[in-house]
Amino acid sequence: MTTTASPADTGSMAERPPGPARRPHRSGRIRRIGLPYLLLLPALLLELLVHLVPMVIGIAMSFRELTQFSIRDWGSAPWSGTDNYRLSVDVHGAVGAALLHSFFVTVVFTLLSVGLCWLIGTTAAVYLQDTFRGRGLLRAVFLVPYALPVYAAVITWAFMFQHDNGLVNQVLHDQLHLTGKPSFWLIGDNSFYALLAVSVWKGWPFAFLIVMAGLQNIPTELYEAAALDGAGRWQQIRRITLPSLRPVNQVLVLVLFLWTFNDFNTPYVLFGKSAPEAADLISIHIYQSSFVTWNFGTGSAMSVLLLLFLLVVTGGYLLLTTRGRKTADV
């Protein structure tokens, strides 16, 4: 006798998928989800080895009394607690006063350098948007300072700033007669302006490149409509270009600020191990405290304070720019 399955049983059997059929689908989904993390793993490991591990070691060194006698086995150096931090922030002491002066010099230098880099780079990018003969060649020439190696470029500037046979004094004093006598550019108060000139020279092409890329996203129809309404060139820049470049400029200014505030290569190559007081940036000051006077614990504490300052400034800047963007969108 044969038994026939009822329609209900047949439907339930048709709707019930076999168990093993789900496993390949689930495993494939897990592989797709885990693949991005797997690809990021080498970069995360490299970041851990190159940045995070030395950072943790530097923080640990800031709580110890490290000199040239104990740096070889720094783990067994005497524990100093927060003495290095108190010494660094004590503005009435010699170490704290010197660090405060270096901090103010770095802030002024960074603001001027970032402002000039942004201004020159934006101006060049805006005016090179127009089509004219030789525009491509001019763009390539503008990017040469950014493409040159930092050490080669700064060494060349150091020769140009020489007192007796430097190109700068030859042009300003011998040819243009703008100065009464040849100036010392690598010592004294003029060292600040020499450092600023080198920083702007090698930094503004990056701003030019980023702004030029951002200008490509602005529709040309906006400028055509503004021209039909009678808007001049400056009004178009003020009403269309600058507002459209606001997201690009927010990132650009932050990157330039961090690069300039932390810049060590430029003052070190330009002035050597001991920078003049007028150009005593905080990066070279921390280097002198650590590797010239052999106070590694104090230098580590200064580095941690610099890290905290940059984190606070970066967080506050991102918070303000995010709020401003949300307000503008509303």
Sine and cosine of phi, psi and omega as CSV:
sin_phi,cos_phi,sin_psi,cos_psi,sin_omega,cos_omega
0.00,0.00,0.75,-0.66,-0.02,-1.00
-0.99,-0.16,0.62,-0.78,0.02,-1.00
-0.95,-0.30,0.67,-0.75,-0.02,-1.00
-0.95,-0.31,0.72,-0.69,0.01,-1.00
-0.95,0.30,0.67,-0.74,0.02,-1.00
-0.94,0.34,0.35,-0.94,0.02,-1.00
-0.87,0.50,-0.56,0.83,0.01,-1.00
-0.91,0.42,-0.67,0.74,0.01,-1.00
-0.92,0.39,-0.62,0.79,0.01,-1.00
-0.90,0.43,-0.66,0.75,0.03,-1.00
-0.90,0.43,-0.67,0.75,-0.02,-1.00
-0.92,0.38,-0.57,0.82,0.03,-1.00
-0.94,0.33,-0.57,0.82,0.02,-1.00
-0.95,0.32,-0.57,0.82,-0.03,-1.00
-0.98,0.18,-0.36,0.93,-0.06,-1.00
-1.00,0.07,0.95,-0.30,-0.02,-1.00
-0.96,0.28,0.53,-0.85,0.04,-1.00
-0.91,0.42,0.53,-0.85,-0.08,-1.00
-0.88,0.48,-0.77,0.64,-0.08,-1.00
-0.91,0.42,-0.32,0.95,-0.06,-1.00
-0.94,0.35,-0.38,0.92,-0.05,-1.00
-0.99,0.14,-0.37,0.93,-0.13,-0.99
-0.92,0.40,-0.71,0.71,0.04,-1.00
-0.88,0.47,-0.64,0.77,0.01,-1.00
-0.89,0.46,-0.69,0.73,-0.02,-1.00
-0.93,0.38,-0.68,0.73,0.00,-1.00
-0.91,0.41,-0.61,0.80,0.06,-1.00
-0.90,0.43,-0.59,0.80,0.04,-1.00
-0.92,0.38,-0.62,0.78,0.03,-1.00
-0.90,0.43,-0.64,0.77,0.02,-1.00
-0.90,0.43,-0.64,0.77,0.02,-1.00
-0.92,0.40,-0.61,0.79,0.00,-1.00
-0.95,0.32,-0.63,0.77,-0.06,-1.00
-0.99,0.14,-0.24,0.97,-0.04,-1.00
-0.88,0.47,-0.72,0.70,0.03,-1.00
-0.86,0.52,-0.66,0.75,0.02,-1.00
-0.92,0.39,-0.57,0.82,0.04,-1.00
-0.92,0.40,-0.62,0.78,0.03,-1.00
-0.94,0.34,-0.50,0.86,0.02,-1.00
-0.98,0.17,-0.25,0.97,-0.09,-1.00
-0.87,0.50,-0.71,0.70,0.04,-1.00
-0.87,0.50,-0.66,0.75,0.02,-1.00
-0.91,0.41,-0.63,0.78,0.03,-1.00
-0.91,0.42,-0.65,0.76,0.04,-1.00
-0.91,0.42,-0.66,0.75,0.04,-1.00
-0.90,0.43,-0.66,0.75,0.06,-1.00
-0.88,0.47,-0.63,0.78,0.02,-1.00
-0.89,0.45,-0.68,0.73,-0.05,-1.00
-0.96,0.27,-0.61,0.79,-0.13,-0.99
-1.00,0.09,-0.59,0.81,-0.13,-0.99
-0.91,-0.42,-0.79,0.61,-0.15,-0.99
-0.94,0.35,-0.69,0.73,-0.01,-1.00
-0.89,0.45,-0.77,0.64,0.08,-1.00
-0.87,0.49,-0.54,0.84,0.03,-1.00
-0.90,0.44,-0.70,0.71,0.02,-1.00
-0.90,0.43,-0.65,0.76,0.03,-1.00
-0.90,0.43,-0.66,0.76,0.04,-1.00
-0.89,0.45,-0.64,0.77,0.05,-1.00
-0.90,0.44,-0.66,0.75,0.03,-1.00
-0.91,0.41,-0.60,0.80,0.01,-1.00
-0.93,0.37,-0.45,0.89,-0.03,-1.00
-0.93,0.36,-0.28,0.96,0.01,-1.00
-0.99,-0.17,0.23,0.97,-0.01,-1.00
-0.82,-0.57,0.36,-0.93,0.01,-1.00
-1.00,-0.04,1.00,-0.01,-0.11,-0.99
-0.96,-0.27,0.82,-0.57,0.09,-1.00
-0.76,-0.65,-0.13,-0.99,0.02,-1.00
-0.92,0.39,-0.29,0.96,-0.02,-1.00
-1.00,0.06,-0.38,0.93,-0.08,-1.00
-0.88,-0.47,0.04,1.00,-0.06,-1.00
-0.95,0.32,-0.43,0.90,-0.04,-1.00
-0.91,0.42,-0.62,0.79,0.06,-1.00
-0.82,-0.57,0.95,0.32,-0.15,-0.99
-0.93,0.37,-0.38,0.92,0.00,-1.00
-0.92,0.40,-0.43,0.90,0.02,-1.00
-0.98,-0.19,0.19,0.98,0.03,-1.00
-0.93,0.38,0.46,-0.89,-0.01,-1.00
-0.86,0.51,0.63,-0.78,0.03,-1.00
-0.98,0.21,0.80,-0.60,-0.02,-1.00
-0.93,-0.37,-0.08,1.00,0.00,-1.00
0.91,0.41,-0.76,-0.65,-0.02,-1.00
-0.99,-0.15,0.30,0.95,-0.02,-1.00
-0.89,0.46,-0.63,0.77,0.00,-1.00
-0.90,0.44,-0.61,0.80,0.02,-1.00
-0.94,0.34,-0.66,0.75,0.03,-1.00
-0.90,0.43,-0.60,0.80,0.04,-1.00
-0.92,0.39,-0.57,0.82,-0.05,-1.00
-0.96,0.26,-0.56,0.83,-0.06,-1.00
-0.99,-0.11,0.00,1.00,0.04,-1.00
-0.98,0.19,0.99,-0.12,-0.08,-1.00
-0.94,0.33,-0.24,0.97,0.03,-1.00
-1.00,0.08,-0.24,0.97,0.06,-1.00
-1.00,-0.04,0.20,-0.98,-0.05,-1.00
-0.92,0.39,-0.66,0.75,-0.04,-1.00
-0.93,0.37,-0.73,0.69,0.00,-1.00
-0.91,0.41,-0.64,0.77,0.01,-1.00
-0.91,0.41,-0.66,0.75,0.03,-1.00
-0.91,0.41,-0.63,0.77,0.03,-1.00
-0.92,0.39,-0.63,0.78,0.03,-1.00
-0.91,0.43,-0.66,0.75,0.06,-1.00
-0.89,0.46,-0.68,0.73,0.04,-1.00
-0.90,0.45,-0.60,0.80,0.02,-1.00
-0.90,0.44,-0.71,0.70,0.00,-1.00
-0.91,0.41,-0.64,0.77,0.06,-1.00
-0.87,0.49,-0.67,0.75,-0.01,-1.00
-0.92,0.39,-0.64,0.77,0.00,-1.00
-0.90,0.43,-0.74,0.68,0.00,-1.00
-0.89,0.45,-0.71,0.71,0.01,-1.00
-0.87,0.49,-0.69,0.73,-0.03,-1.00
-0.91,0.41,-0.71,0.71,-0.01,-1.00
-0.88,0.47,-0.69,0.72,0.01,-1.00
-0.92,0.38,-0.70,0.72,-0.03,-1.00
-0.91,0.42,-0.73,0.68,0.00,-1.00
-0.90,0.43,-0.68,0.73,0.01,-1.00
-0.89,0.46,-0.70,0.71,0.00,-1.00
-0.94,0.35,-0.63,0.78,0.04,-1.00
-0.88,0.47,-0.69,0.72,0.01,-1.00
-0.92,0.40,-0.68,0.73,-0.05,-1.00
-0.91,0.43,-0.74,0.67,-0.02,-1.00
-0.92,0.38,-0.70,0.72,-0.02,-1.00
-0.90,0.44,-0.66,0.75,0.01,-1.00
-0.93,0.37,-0.67,0.74,0.01,-1.00
-0.88,0.47,-0.71,0.71,0.01,-1.00
-0.91,0.42,-0.65,0.76,-0.01,-1.00
-0.92,0.40,-0.64,0.77,-0.02,-1.00
-0.92,0.39,-0.69,0.72,-0.06,-1.00
-0.98,0.20,-0.28,0.96,0.09,-1.00
-1.00,0.00,0.05,1.00,0.11,-0.99
-0.95,0.31,-0.48,0.88,0.03,-1.00
-0.94,0.33,0.60,-0.80,0.00,-1.00
-0.99,0.13,0.82,-0.57,0.08,-1.00
-0.44,-0.90,0.23,-0.97,-0.07,-1.00
-0.94,0.33,0.76,-0.65,0.00,-1.00
1.00,0.07,0.19,0.98,-0.03,-1.00
-0.91,0.42,-0.66,0.75,0.00,-1.00
-0.89,0.46,-0.65,0.76,0.03,-1.00
-0.91,0.42,-0.64,0.77,0.01,-1.00
-0.92,0.40,-0.62,0.78,0.07,-1.00
-0.88,0.47,-0.67,0.74,0.01,-1.00
-0.91,0.42,-0.63,0.78,0.02,-1.00
-0.91,0.42,-0.63,0.78,0.00,-1.00
-0.90,0.44,-0.48,0.88,-0.04,-1.00
-1.00,0.04,-0.04,1.00,-0.02,-1.00
-0.87,0.49,-0.72,0.69,0.01,-1.00
-0.86,0.50,-0.53,0.85,0.01,-1.00
-0.96,0.27,-0.48,0.88,-0.03,-1.00
-0.99,0.11,-0.39,0.92,-0.03,-1.00
-0.94,0.34,0.56,-0.83,0.13,-0.99
-0.88,0.48,0.62,-0.79,-0.09,-1.00
-0.88,0.47,-0.71,0.71,-0.07,-1.00
-0.90,0.43,-0.69,0.73,0.01,-1.00
-0.90,0.44,-0.66,0.75,-0.02,-1.00
-0.93,0.38,-0.70,0.72,-0.05,-1.00
-0.94,0.33,-0.59,0.81,0.07,-1.00
-0.89,0.47,-0.64,0.77,0.06,-1.00
-0.88,0.47,-0.68,0.73,0.05,-1.00
-0.90,0.44,-0.60,0.80,0.02,-1.00
-0.88,0.47,-0.64,0.77,0.09,-1.00
-0.92,0.40,-0.61,0.79,-0.01,-1.00
-0.93,0.38,-0.45,0.89,-0.02,-1.00
-1.00,-0.02,0.13,0.99,0.02,-1.00
-0.88,0.48,0.54,-0.84,-0.10,-1.00
-0.94,0.33,-0.71,0.70,-0.15,-0.99
-1.00,0.04,-0.70,0.71,-0.10,-0.99
-0.81,-0.58,0.42,0.91,0.01,-1.00
-0.99,0.16,0.48,-0.88,-0.03,-1.00
-0.92,0.38,-0.56,0.83,-0.05,-1.00
-0.90,0.43,-0.74,0.67,0.03,-1.00
-0.92,0.39,-0.56,0.83,0.02,-1.00
-0.90,0.43,-0.62,0.79,0.00,-1.00
-0.97,0.24,-0.76,0.65,-0.08,-1.00
-0.95,0.33,-0.62,0.78,-0.08,-1.00
-0.99,-0.12,-0.78,0.63,-0.12,-0.99
-0.97,0.23,-0.60,0.80,-0.10,-1.00
-0.99,-0.15,-0.76,0.65,-0.05,-1.00
-1.00,-0.01,-0.29,0.96,0.02,-1.00
0.83,0.56,0.67,0.74,0.02,-1.00
-1.00,0.06,-0.29,0.96,0.00,-1.00
-0.84,-0.55,0.51,-0.86,-0.01,-1.00
-0.95,0.31,-0.50,0.87,0.02,-1.00
-0.49,-0.87,0.33,-0.94,0.03,-1.00
-0.86,0.52,0.66,-0.75,-0.08,-1.00
-0.99,-0.12,0.47,-0.88,0.15,-0.99
-1.00,-0.01,0.92,-0.39,-0.08,-1.00
-0.99,-0.12,-0.35,0.93,-0.06,-1.00
-0.98,-0.21,0.05,1.00,0.10,-0.99
-0.64,-0.76,0.34,-0.94,0.04,-1.00
0.97,0.24,-0.30,-0.96,-0.06,-1.00
-0.93,0.38,-0.48,0.88,-0.01,-1.00
-0.93,0.38,-0.26,0.96,0.00,-1.00
-0.90,0.44,-0.50,0.87,0.05,-1.00
-0.90,0.44,-0.69,0.72,-0.02,-1.00
-0.94,0.33,-0.56,0.83,0.07,-1.00
-0.91,0.42,-0.70,0.72,0.03,-1.00
-0.90,0.43,-0.64,0.77,0.02,-1.00
-0.90,0.43,-0.65,0.76,0.00,-1.00
-0.90,0.44,-0.68,0.73,0.01,-1.00
-0.92,0.40,-0.67,0.75,-0.02,-1.00
-0.90,0.44,-0.69,0.73,0.01,-1.00
-0.93,0.37,-0.64,0.77,-0.03,-1.00
-0.87,0.49,-0.66,0.76,-0.04,-1.00
-1.00,-0.03,-0.12,0.99,-0.04,-1.00
-0.97,-0.23,-0.50,0.87,-0.09,-1.00
-0.93,0.37,-0.49,0.87,0.06,-1.00
-0.88,0.47,-0.50,0.87,0.07,-1.00
-0.91,0.41,-0.69,0.72,0.07,-1.00
-0.89,0.46,-0.64,0.77,0.05,-1.00
-0.87,0.49,-0.68,0.74,-0.03,-1.00
-0.92,0.40,-0.70,0.71,-0.03,-1.00
-0.93,0.37,-0.70,0.72,0.00,-1.00
-0.92,0.40,-0.63,0.78,0.02,-1.00
-0.89,0.46,-0.62,0.79,0.08,-1.00
-0.92,0.38,-0.62,0.79,0.02,-1.00
-0.92,0.38,-0.52,0.85,0.01,-1.00
-0.92,0.39,-0.38,0.92,-0.01,-1.00
-0.93,0.37,-0.36,0.93,-0.03,-1.00
-1.00,0.03,-0.04,1.00,0.01,-1.00
-1.00,0.01,0.85,-0.52,-0.02,-1.00
-0.90,0.44,0.67,-0.74,0.03,-1.00
-0.94,0.34,-0.33,0.95,0.02,-1.00
-0.89,0.45,-0.49,0.87,0.02,-1.00
-0.90,0.43,-0.67,0.74,0.01,-1.00
-0.93,0.36,-0.61,0.79,0.02,-1.00
-0.91,0.42,-0.66,0.75,0.03,-1.00
-0.92,0.39,-0.64,0.77,0.02,-1.00
-0.91,0.41,-0.61,0.80,0.03,-1.00
-0.92,0.40,-0.59,0.80,0.05,-1.00
-0.92,0.39,-0.51,0.86,0.04,-1.00
-0.99,0.17,-0.02,1.00,0.06,-1.00
1.00,-0.07,0.21,0.98,0.00,-1.00
-0.97,0.22,0.72,-0.70,0.05,-1.00
-0.99,0.17,-0.05,-1.00,-0.04,-1.00
-0.90,0.44,-0.72,0.70,-0.03,-1.00
-0.91,0.40,-0.63,0.78,0.04,-1.00
-0.91,0.42,-0.60,0.80,0.06,-1.00
-0.91,0.42,-0.65,0.76,0.02,-1.00
-0.91,0.41,-0.68,0.74,-0.07,-1.00
-0.96,0.26,-0.56,0.83,-0.09,-1.00
-1.00,-0.10,-0.43,0.90,-0.09,-1.00
-0.90,-0.44,-0.81,0.58,-0.15,-0.99
-0.91,0.41,-0.83,0.56,-0.07,-1.00
-0.90,0.44,-0.70,0.72,0.08,-1.00
-0.89,0.46,-0.60,0.80,0.00,-1.00
-0.94,0.34,-0.46,0.89,-0.01,-1.00
-1.00,0.02,0.07,1.00,-0.08,-1.00
-0.85,0.52,-0.73,0.69,0.04,-1.00
-0.89,0.46,-0.61,0.80,0.02,-1.00
-0.92,0.38,-0.68,0.73,-0.02,-1.00
-0.92,0.39,-0.53,0.85,0.02,-1.00
-0.89,0.46,-0.69,0.72,0.04,-1.00
-0.95,0.33,-0.65,0.76,-0.04,-1.00
-0.88,0.47,-0.72,0.69,-0.02,-1.00
-0.90,0.44,-0.65,0.76,0.01,-1.00
-0.90,0.43,-0.71,0.71,0.00,-1.00
-0.90,0.43,-0.70,0.72,0.03,-1.00
-0.89,0.46,-0.63,0.78,0.02,-1.00
-0.89,0.45,-0.74,0.68,-0.02,-1.00
-0.92,0.40,-0.67,0.74,0.01,-1.00
-0.90,0.45,-0.70,0.71,-0.08,-1.00
-0.95,0.30,-0.66,0.75,-0.03,-1.00
-0.91,0.41,-0.54,0.84,-0.02,-1.00
-1.00,-0.08,0.07,1.00,-0.13,-0.99
-0.90,0.45,0.84,-0.55,0.03,-1.00
-0.90,-0.43,-0.58,0.81,-0.10,-0.99
-0.89,0.45,-0.68,0.73,-0.08,-1.00
-0.90,0.45,-0.80,0.60,0.02,-1.00
-0.92,0.38,-0.53,0.85,-0.02,-1.00
-0.93,0.38,-0.70,0.72,0.00,-1.00
-0.95,0.30,-0.56,0.83,-0.07,-1.00
-0.97,0.24,-0.64,0.76,-0.10,-0.99
-0.92,-0.40,-0.32,0.95,-0.08,-1.00
1.00,-0.06,-0.33,-0.94,-0.08,-1.00
-0.94,0.35,-0.45,0.90,-0.05,-1.00
-0.88,-0.47,0.97,-0.23,0.00,-1.00
-0.99,0.17,0.50,-0.87,0.08,-1.00
-0.88,0.47,0.36,-0.93,-0.05,-1.00
-0.88,0.47,-0.57,0.82,-0.02,-1.00
-0.95,0.32,-0.36,0.93,-0.02,-1.00
-0.86,-0.51,0.52,0.86,-0.05,-1.00
-0.99,0.14,0.99,0.16,0.05,-1.00
-0.93,0.36,0.40,-0.91,-0.12,-0.99
-0.92,0.38,-0.48,0.88,0.03,-1.00
-0.92,0.40,-0.71,0.70,0.03,-1.00
-0.95,0.30,-0.47,0.88,0.04,-1.00
-0.92,0.39,-0.66,0.75,0.04,-1.00
-0.91,0.41,-0.61,0.79,0.06,-1.00
-0.88,0.47,-0.69,0.72,0.02,-1.00
-0.90,0.44,-0.63,0.77,0.01,-1.00
-0.92,0.40,-0.49,0.87,-0.07,-1.00
-1.00,-0.03,-0.72,0.69,-0.18,-0.98
-0.93,-0.36,-0.07,1.00,0.06,-1.00
-0.96,-0.30,-0.76,0.65,0.05,-1.00
-1.00,-0.04,-0.06,1.00,0.09,-1.00
0.89,0.45,0.52,0.85,0.10,-0.99
-0.97,-0.23,0.98,0.22,-0.11,-0.99
-0.93,0.36,-0.55,0.84,0.04,-1.00
-0.91,0.42,-0.70,0.72,0.04,-1.00
-0.92,0.40,-0.66,0.76,0.05,-1.00
-0.89,0.46,-0.61,0.79,0.04,-1.00
-0.92,0.40,-0.63,0.78,0.04,-1.00
-0.90,0.44,-0.65,0.76,0.06,-1.00
-0.89,0.45,-0.62,0.78,0.03,-1.00
-0.91,0.42,-0.64,0.77,0.02,-1.00
-0.91,0.40,-0.65,0.76,0.05,-1.00
-0.89,0.45,-0.63,0.78,0.06,-1.00
-0.90,0.43,-0.65,0.76,0.03,-1.00
-0.89,0.46,-0.70,0.72,0.01,-1.00
-0.89,0.45,-0.65,0.76,0.03,-1.00
-0.88,0.47,-0.71,0.71,-0.01,-1.00
-0.92,0.39,-0.59,0.81,0.05,-1.00
-0.91,0.42,-0.67,0.75,0.01,-1.00
-0.91,0.41,-0.71,0.70,-0.01,-1.00
-0.90,0.44,-0.69,0.73,0.00,-1.00
-0.90,0.43,-0.71,0.71,0.03,-1.00
-0.89,0.46,-0.69,0.72,0.04,-1.00
-0.91,0.42,-0.63,0.78,0.02,-1.00
-0.90,0.43,-0.71,0.70,0.01,-1.00
-0.90,0.43,-0.60,0.80,0.02,-1.00
-0.91,0.41,-0.71,0.71,-0.01,-1.00
-0.91,0.41,-0.69,0.73,-0.02,-1.00
-0.93,0.37,-0.57,0.82,0.03,-1.00
-0.92,0.39,-0.68,0.73,0.05,-1.00
-0.90,0.43,-0.65,0.76,0.03,-1.00
-0.91,0.43,-0.58,0.82,0.04,-1.00
-0.94,0.35,-0.65,0.76,0.04,-1.00
-0.91,0.42,-0.64,0.77,0.02,-1.00
-0.90,0.43,-0.65,0.76,0.01,-1.00
-0.92,0.40,-0.59,0.81,0.01,-1.00
-0.93,0.37,-0.59,0.81,0.02,-1.00
-0.94,0.34,0.00,0.00,0.00,0.00
